[in-house]
């Protein structure tokens, strides 16, 4: 019964996301673009994370990610991010450090800091894309990573081949 409720919740989230994308006209896979209208301030970031996972194609191996809160690790991966005043933050990392699979969601307190966060996230993508020690991983970063924002919300996501990042992770909740 519990598994059925979880499936129904995932299906509902996917439906809401699909309707939101349809209503917003989708949009390109533009890593530099911004979303449409912003979600309401304080919208729980877990909502966006769940929608990203629910949007994965049927049969795709869903990414395995763990929520991370270690400030040293966060500062190492996203230098300068912890110096920015955030209303909320969620970091989802893979169990294997070299796996190209991360979803990071933040709500920035001050709108001018959105561009700073976008730059920090883009630097993370650029670093992953230029990893000569792990060329297969670098290719996934190049092909499957992007930064999106809407209002004070910013998302950086990289997912393995076979998975998708919605054109606007914030669309269904705008």
Phi and psi in degrees as GROMACS dihedral restraints (atoms count N, CA, C in turn):
[ dihedral_restraints ]
;  ai    aj    ak    al  type     phi  dphi    fc
    3     4     5     6     1   -64.8    20    10
    4     5     6     7     1   -41.2    20    10
    6     7     8     9     1   -63.2    20    10
    7     8     9    10     1   -37.3    20    10
    9    10    11    12     1   -66.2    20    10
   10    11    12    13     1   -39.4    20    10
   12    13    14    15     1   -63.9    20    10
   13    14    15    16     1   -40.3    20    10
   15    16    17    18     1   -64.1    20    10
   16    17    18    19     1   -42.7    20    10
   18    19    20    21     1   -63.1    20    10
   19    20    21    22     1   -41.8    20    10
   21    22    23    24     1   -64.8    20    10
   22    23    24    25     1   -40.7    20    10
   24    25    26    27     1   -64.6    20    10
   25    26    27    28     1   -41.4    20    10
   27    28    29    30     1   -65.7    20    10
   28    29    30    31     1   -41.2    20    10
   30    31    32    33     1   -64.3    20    10
   31    32    33    34     1   -42.7    20    10
   33    34    35    36     1   -62.9    20    10
   34    35    36    37     1   -43.1    20    10
   36    37    38    39     1   -62.2    20    10
   37    38    39    40     1   -41.3    20    10
   39    40    41    42     1   -64.9    20    10
   40    41    42    43     1   -40.1    20    10
   42    43    44    45     1   -64.1    20    10
   43    44    45    46     1   -45.2    20    10
   45    46    47    48     1   -62.0    20    10
   46    47    48    49     1   -42.3    20    10
   48    49    50    51     1   -63.1    20    10
   49    50    51    52     1   -45.7    20    10
   51    52    53    54     1   -61.8    20    10
   52    53    54    55     1   -43.7    20    10
   54    55    56    57     1   -64.3    20    10
   55    56    57    58     1   -39.9    20    10
   57    58    59    60     1   -64.0    20    10
   58    59    60    61     1   -41.3    20    10
   60    61    62    63     1   -66.7    20    10
   61    62    63    64     1   -39.5    20    10
   63    64    65    66     1   -64.8    20    10
   64    65    66    67     1   -44.8    20    10
   66    67    68    69     1   -64.8    20    10
   67    68    69    70     1   -33.6    20    10
   69    70    71    72     1   -89.2    20    10
   70    71    72    73     1    -0.8    20    10
   72    73    74    75     1    78.1    20    10
   73    74    75    76     1    13.4    20    10
   75    76    77    78     1    75.4    20    10
   76    77    78    79     1  -103.0    20    10
   78    79    80    81     1   117.3    20    10
   79    80    81    82     1   164.6    20    10
   81    82    83    84     1   -77.4    20    10
   82    83    84    85     1   175.0    20    10
   84    85    86    87     1   -92.0    20    10
   85    86    87    88     1    52.2    20    10
   87    88    89    90     1   -89.8    20    10
   88    89    90    91     1   109.1    20    10
   90    91    92    93     1   -69.1    20    10
   91    92    93    94     1   -15.9    20    10
   93    94    95    96     1   -97.3    20    10
   94    95    96    97     1    -8.0    20    10
   96    97    98    99     1   -76.9    20    10
   97    98    99   100     1   163.0    20    10
   99   100   101   102     1  -111.4    20    10
  100   101   102   103     1   155.1    20    10
  102   103   104   105     1   -74.6    20    10
  103   104   105   106     1  -179.3    20    10
  105   106   107   108     1   -77.1    20    10
  106   107   108   109     1  -128.0    20    10
  108   109   110   111     1   -64.7    20    10
  109   110   111   112     1   150.6    20    10
  111   112   113   114     1   -83.3    20    10
  112   113   114   115     1   146.7    20    10
  114   115   116   117     1   -64.2    20    10
  115   116   117   118     1   162.4    20    10
  117   118   119   120     1   -61.8    20    10
  118   119   120   121     1   139.3    20    10
  120   121   122   123     1   -53.9    20    10
  121   122   123   124     1   138.6    20    10
  123   124   125   126     1    84.0    20    10
  124   125   126   127     1     0.8    20    10
  126   127   128   129     1   -56.9    20    10
  127   128   129   130     1   130.0    20    10
  129   130   131   132     1   -60.4    20    10
  130   131   132   133     1   124.1    20    10
  132   133   134   135     1   -61.4    20    10
  133   134   135   136     1   -26.5    20    10
  135   136   137   138     1   -60.8    20    10
  136   137   138   139     1   -30.4    20    10
  138   139   140   141     1   -58.3    20    10
  139   140   141   142     1   -44.6    20    10
  141   142   143   144     1   -69.3    20    10
  142   143   144   145     1   -41.5    20    10
  144   145   146   147     1   -59.6    20    10
  145   146   147   148     1   -47.8    20    10
  147   148   149   150     1   -61.8    20    10
  148   149   150   151     1   -38.0    20    10
  150   151   152   153     1   -66.5    20    10
  151   152   153   154     1   -37.5    20    10
  153   154   155   156     1   -63.0    20    10
  154   155   156   157     1   -46.1    20    10
  156   157   158   159     1   -65.3    20    10
  157   158   159   160     1   -38.7    20    10
  159   160   161   162     1   -67.9    20    10
  160   161   162   163     1   -23.0    20    10
  162   163   164   165     1   -80.7    20    10
  163   164   165   166     1    -3.1    20    10
  165   166   167   168     1   -68.5    20    10
  166   167   168   169     1   140.7    20    10
  168   169   170   171     1   -60.4    20    10
  169   170   171   172     1   148.2    20    10
  171   172   173   174     1   -60.2    20    10
  172   173   174   175     1   134.5    20    10
  174   175   176   177     1    90.7    20    10
  175   176   177   178     1   -15.5    20    10
  177   178   179   180     1   -73.3    20    10
  178   179   180   181     1   143.7    20    10
  180   181   182   183     1   -75.1    20    10
  181   182   183   184     1   114.5    20    10
  183   184   185   186     1   -67.7    20    10
  184   185   186   187     1   140.2    20    10
  186   187   188   189     1   -63.9    20    10
  187   188   189   190     1   145.3    20    10
  189   190   191   192     1  -102.3    20    10
  190   191   192   193     1   115.1    20    10
  192   193   194   195     1  -133.1    20    10
  193   194   195   196     1   149.7    20    10
  195   196   197   198     1  -120.9    20    10
  196   197   198   199     1   141.7    20    10
  198   199   200   201     1   -69.7    20    10
  199   200   201   202     1   134.5    20    10
  201   202   203   204     1  -117.0    20    10
  202   203   204   205     1   139.1    20    10
  204   205   206   207     1  -134.8    20    10
  205   206   207   208     1     2.0    20    10
  207   208   209   210     1   -67.1    20    10
  208   209   210   211     1   113.3    20    10
  210   211   212   213     1   -61.5    20    10
  211   212   213   214     1   -32.6    20    10
  213   214   215   216     1   -65.8    20    10
  214   215   216   217     1   -42.9    20    10
  216   217   218   219     1   -65.6    20    10
  217   218   219   220     1   -43.7    20    10
  219   220   221   222     1   -61.3    20    10
  220   221   222   223     1   -45.3    20    10
  222   223   224   225     1   -64.3    20    10
  223   224   225   226     1   -35.5    20    10
  225   226   227   228     1   -66.5    20    10
  226   227   228   229     1   -41.2    20    10
  228   229   230   231     1   -81.3    20    10
  229   230   231   232     1   -34.6    20    10
  231   232   233   234     1  -130.5    20    10
  232   233   234   235     1    67.6    20    10
  234   235   236   237     1   -54.8    20    10
  235   236   237   238     1   129.4    20    10
  237   238   239   240     1    93.8    20    10
  238   239   240   241     1   -15.8    20    10
  240   241   242   243     1   -63.8    20    10
  241   242   243   244     1   -38.8    20    10
  243   244   245   246     1   -73.8    20    10
  244   245   246   247     1    -8.1    20    10
  246   247   248   249     1   -84.4    20    10
  247   248   249   250     1   -11.4    20    10
  249   250   251   252     1   -94.6    20    10
  250   251   252   253     1   138.2    20    10
  252   253   254   255     1   -75.0    20    10
  253   254   255   256     1   116.0    20    10
  255   256   257   258     1  -112.7    20    10
  256   257   258   259     1   141.9    20    10
  258   259   260   261     1   -77.1    20    10
  259   260   261   262     1   -38.1    20    10
  261   262   263   264     1  -158.4    20    10
  262   263   264   265     1   160.2    20    10
  264   265   266   267     1  -153.1    20    10
  265   266   267   268     1   143.5    20    10
  267   268   269   270     1  -140.0    20    10
  268   269   270   271     1   126.9    20    10
  270   271   272   273     1  -119.9    20    10
  271   272   273   274     1   120.3    20    10
  273   274   275   276     1  -116.4    20    10
  274   275   276   277     1   119.1    20    10
  276   277   278   279     1  -122.1    20    10
  277   278   279   280     1   156.2    20    10
  279   280   281   282     1   -78.4    20    10
  280   281   282   283     1   158.9    20    10
  282   283   284   285     1   -69.4    20    10
  283   284   285   286     1   -23.3    20    10
  285   286   287   288     1  -107.2    20    10
  286   287   288   289     1   120.3    20    10
  288   289   290   291     1   -56.1    20    10
  289   290   291   292     1   -36.6    20    10
  291   292   293   294     1   -83.8    20    10
  292   293   294   295     1    -4.7    20    10
  294   295   296   297     1   -71.0    20    10
  295   296   297   298     1   129.9    20    10
  297   298   299   300     1   -79.8    20    10
  298   299   300   301     1    80.4    20    10
  300   301   302   303     1  -158.3    20    10
  301   302   303   304     1   106.3    20    10
  303   304   305   306     1  -149.3    20    10
  304   305   306   307     1   146.0    20    10
  306   307   308   309     1  -133.9    20    10
  307   308   309   310     1   121.8    20    10
  309   310   311   312     1  -125.4    20    10
  310   311   312   313     1   129.2    20    10
  312   313   314   315     1  -129.0    20    10
  313   314   315   316     1   132.4    20    10
  315   316   317   318     1  -138.3    20    10
  316   317   318   319     1   152.6    20    10
  318   319   320   321     1  -115.7    20    10
  319   320   321   322     1   120.3    20    10
  321   322   323   324     1   -88.8    20    10
  322   323   324   325     1   137.8    20    10
  324   325   326   327     1   -70.3    20    10
  325   326   327   328     1   -40.7    20    10
  327   328   329   330     1  -113.8    20    10
  328   329   330   331     1   121.7    20    10
  330   331   332   333     1   -51.0    20    10
  331   332   333   334     1   -39.3    20    10
  333   334   335   336     1   -60.7    20    10
  334   335   336   337     1   -21.1    20    10
  336   337   338   339     1   -79.2    20    10
  337   338   339   340     1   -10.3    20    10
  339   340   341   342     1   -57.6    20    10
  340   341   342   343     1   -45.3    20    10
  342   343   344   345     1   -65.1    20    10
  343   344   345   346     1   -35.0    20    10
  345   346   347   348     1   -63.0    20    10
  346   347   348   349     1   -43.6    20    10
  348   349   350   351     1   -65.4    20    10
  349   350   351   352     1   -44.5    20    10
  351   352   353   354     1   -56.8    20    10
  352   353   354   355     1   -41.6    20    10
  354   355   356   357     1   -65.6    20    10
  355   356   357   358     1   -42.5    20    10
  357   358   359   360     1   -61.5    20    10
  358   359   360   361     1   -45.0    20    10
  360   361   362   363     1   -66.0    20    10
  361   362   363   364     1   -39.3    20    10
  363   364   365   366     1   -65.5    20    10
  364   365   366   367     1   -36.4    20    10
  366   367   368   369     1   -62.0    20    10
  367   368   369   370     1   -38.0    20    10
  369   370   371   372     1   -62.5    20    10
  370   371   372   373     1   -43.5    20    10
  372   373   374   375     1   -63.7    20    10
  373   374   375   376     1   -44.8    20    10
  375   376   377   378     1   -61.6    20    10
  376   377   378   379     1   -40.1    20    10
  378   379   380   381     1   -64.4    20    10
  379   380   381   382     1   -46.2    20    10
  381   382   383   384     1   -63.3    20    10
  382   383   384   385     1   -35.0    20    10
  384   385   386   387     1   -73.3    20    10
  385   386   387   388     1   -18.4    20    10
  387   388   389   390     1  -110.8    20    10
  388   389   390   391     1    29.9    20    10
  390   391   392   393     1   -91.2    20    10
  391   392   393   394     1    92.4    20    10
  393   394   395   396     1   -70.7    20    10
  394   395   396   397     1   -18.9    20    10
  396   397   398   399     1   -71.3    20    10
  397   398   399   400     1   -26.8    20    10
  399   400   401   402     1  -132.7    20    10
  400   401   402   403     1    76.7    20    10
  402   403   404   405     1   -61.5    20    10
  403   404   405   406     1   -34.5    20    10
  405   406   407   408     1   -65.8    20    10
  406   407   408   409     1   -40.3    20    10
  408   409   410   411     1   -64.9    20    10
  409   410   411   412     1   -41.9    20    10
  411   412   413   414     1   -60.1    20    10
  412   413   414   415     1   -38.6    20    10
  414   415   416   417     1   -63.9    20    10
  415   416   417   418     1   -38.8    20    10
  417   418   419   420     1   -66.1    20    10
  418   419   420   421     1   -42.1    20    10
  420   421   422   423     1   -58.8    20    10
  421   422   423   424     1   -43.3    20    10
  423   424   425   426     1   -63.6    20    10
  424   425   426   427     1   -42.1    20    10
  426   427   428   429     1   -88.9    20    10
  427   428   429   430     1   -28.4    20    10
  429   430   431   432     1  -128.2    20    10
  430   431   432   433     1    29.3    20    10
  432   433   434   435     1  -125.4    20    10
  433   434   435   436     1   143.7    20    10
  435   436   437   438     1  -159.0    20    10
  436   437   438   439     1   161.7    20    10
  438   439   440   441     1  -116.9    20    10
  439   440   441   442     1   135.0    20    10
  441   442   443   444     1  -133.1    20    10
  442   443   444   445     1   151.4    20    10
  444   445   446   447     1  -146.4    20    10
  445   446   447   448     1   154.7    20    10
  447   448   449   450     1  -150.4    20    10
  448   449   450   451     1   117.0    20    10
  450   451   452   453     1    60.0    20    10
  451   452   453   454     1  -127.4    20    10
  453   454   455   456     1   -93.6    20    10
  454   455   456   457     1     9.2    20    10
  456   457   458   459     1   -98.5    20    10
  457   458   459   460     1   137.1    20    10
  459   460   461   462     1  -135.5    20    10
  460   461   462   463     1   139.2    20    10
  462   463   464   465     1  -129.1    20    10
  463   464   465   466     1   136.0    20    10
  465   466   467   468     1  -120.4    20    10
  466   467   468   469     1   126.1    20    10
  468   469   470   471     1  -137.8    20    10
  469   470   471   472     1   139.9    20    10
  471   472   473   474     1  -135.1    20    10
  472   473   474   475     1   129.7    20    10
  474   475   476   477     1  -130.5    20    10
  475   476   477   478     1   150.3    20    10
  477   478   479   480     1   -65.7    20    10
  478   479   480   481     1   161.5    20    10
  480   481   482   483     1   -51.1    20    10
  481   482   483   484     1   143.1    20    10
  483   484   485   486     1    94.3    20    10
  484   485   486   487     1   -13.8    20    10
  486   487   488   489     1  -106.0    20    10
  487   488   489   490     1   163.4    20    10
  489   490   491   492     1  -130.2    20    10
  490   491   492   493     1   150.8    20    10
  492   493   494   495     1  -106.7    20    10
  493   494   495   496     1   122.3    20    10
  495   496   497   498     1   -54.0    20    10
  496   497   498   499     1   149.1    20    10
  498   499   500   501     1   -56.3    20    10
  499   500   501   502     1   -32.7    20    10
  501   502   503   504     1  -144.2    20    10
  502   503   504   505     1   100.3    20    10
  504   505   506   507     1   -64.1    20    10
  505   506   507   508     1   -17.0    20    10
  507   508   509   510     1   -99.0    20    10
  508   509   510   511     1    -4.7    20    10
  510   511   512   513     1   -59.1    20    10
  511   512   513   514     1   -44.8    20    10
  513   514   515   516     1   -69.5    20    10
  514   515   516   517     1   -11.6    20    10
  516   517   518   519     1  -120.3    20    10
  517   518   519   520     1    14.0    20    10
